[in-house]
Amino acid sequence: MVNKIKLADIFASKTQAKIIKFFIENSRQEYYQTELCVKLKESLGSIQYELERLVRIGFLTINRTKTRTYYSLNANFKLLKEFEAILKKVKR
């Protein structure tokens, strides 16, 4: 019997998998770090670390204002279609 593959098994960490899933499902909005901590129930440190990694690879874009840094899905990310396909095929 084949085990169900979970999203966290494919990506580097559980937090990264949660962020990727969240942004794919909420692709038209921007979010700031503290907001993501509350919505994803993760610590600020782990959210910050994974956001930096996802910005570096181009999955997320940054919009800085005077008081906050907002993150949003990069619709032009090269692997976006593949990430979406993976998300549909794995246990969430």
N, C-alpha and C positions, 0 to 999 in steps of 0.2 A: 504494500500500500504506500502511495506517495504522500509525504507530509505536505500540508499546506504551507506555501511560502508566504512569509510576512514581509511587508514593506521594509521594516527595520532590518531584515536579513540581507537586503540588497544594498542599502545605503550605509554610510559610515557609522551612523549612530541612530538611536531611537529618536533623538531630538531632531536630527537632520531629516529623517523620514517624515516626522510630524510637520515640520516646516514646509517641506516640498508638497506634501498632500494638501496642507492648508492653503498655500498660495495657488496651487492648481485649481482647487475648488472655489477660491475667492480671487480670481485672476484680475478683476477690474478695480480693485481697491488698493490703497496704500495703508500700511500699518507701521506703528512705531514699536520699539523694543518692549516697553512695559506692557503695552496692549497685547503683544504676542505672548508674553509670559503668562498673563492672565488667561487668555484664550486657550493656550496649549498646555497650561499647568506645568511649566518648566521654569527652572531658575534663570535669573538674568544672565549669569555667567555662561551657561550652556547655550542660551539663545544668542547672546552676543557672538560667541565663538562660531556657531553654525551660520549665522547671518554673514559674518565676514567671509567664511569659506564659500558660501553660495553667491556672494557678490563677486568674489575673485574668479569663479568659473563662469560667471555671466548669467546665472539663473535668475538672480535678483538685480534690480537697479535701485539706486539711492536718490532720494530727493531731500536735500537739506534745507530747513528753514532756520530762522534765528534761534528757535528754542528746541526743535526736534529734528531727528533724522527719520525719514519715512522709507520703507522698503516696499517694493512692488515686483510682481512677476515681470520678467523681461520676455515679452511676446516674441522676440527675435532670437531667443536662446536656441542654439543649434539642435539640442537634444530634447526640446520640449515635447514633441510628438511621441518620442520614445518614452519619456517619463510618464506622459499621460497614458500610454498603452500599458506600461508596467503597473500603474496605479489601478487600472481596470482589471488586471489579471491576478492581483495578489489580495490576500486577506488583509483587511484594514484593521 
